[in-house]
């Protein structure tokens, strides 16, 4: 890259690429990020069992009565959750409220990715799972109120806490939405909310509050997302689980669907700026290169009459002897000028 024109062209290309990244890539970070994210394809291997169980229930399901199994076998994954099996399972999961036992078995539970649960609901239905979740909103629901009517399996006055947030599994690169109905009061773990709306929903800023949970998977629930990006509102699949154990955690990083974009843009811009810096340094060194150093930059002109023969580069040095007749002719010409007075006239 010793040619100045090549250096300028390369520098112009790098500068243009950097400007493109700044003008078009960085604004992606500022775009509205949807409050829900579409389940991403998981990098972990697929389930060991077939996607559909003959009885619509996981082979690793918790102990169930004949009535509970019959109710679960009739569950249809989709938009509706307000069905008899939901309340039957709430009552069954409430029987698992034993913090000491739950803490001992927590690490042995499977932690499936969101994509696996939504794609293969019968593979996980009624099975215990564990998850790390960042809760961005929650609400207490009391049966027999205007929110929920009382049911034989879930009588008046029973409480459950709805939580929505980002599920983070070991093989998930970003947060994916999870819908939780918790039999455990999360108030102490979540702390004071950032705000509360008229319906009683509590919101948690700064990407939410972290919590680890053990739950029983119920179904894949379809719901319209409240997106604000280019994709807008969309019907998405969410795992719906019933939690029976919660614990606080600070061992994970809050997920964001824009983290990958941010990291990519920052990396690209950093590389382009580094290349631009190298090109400019090279251009400066070329312009400052002295005669004979191999540089091709600008050179200060020095008349050859002021340069001694020994100071000249080898290719400009005259090693051949000067003809004596030429020397004599020059001396004779100089004497004639003095005699004729040519120097005085000039």
Secondary structure, DSSP 8 states (H G I E B T S, - for coil): ---HHHHHHHHHHHHHHHHHIIIIITHHHHS---SS------SS---SS-SS-TTSS-TTB----HHHHHHHHT---BS---SHHHHHHHHHHHTT--HHHHHHHGGGSB---HHHHHH-HHHHTTBEEEEEEEEEEEEEEEBTSSSB--BTTB-TT-EEEEEEEEEE-TT-SS-EEEEEEESS--HHHH-S-SEE-TT--EE-STT-EEEEEEEEEEEEEEEE----STT-S-EEEEEEEEEEEEEE--SS----TTHHHHHHHHHHHHHHHHHHHHHHHHHHHHHT--TTTT--S------GGGS-GGGS-GGG---S---HHHHHHHHHHHHHHHHHTHHHH-
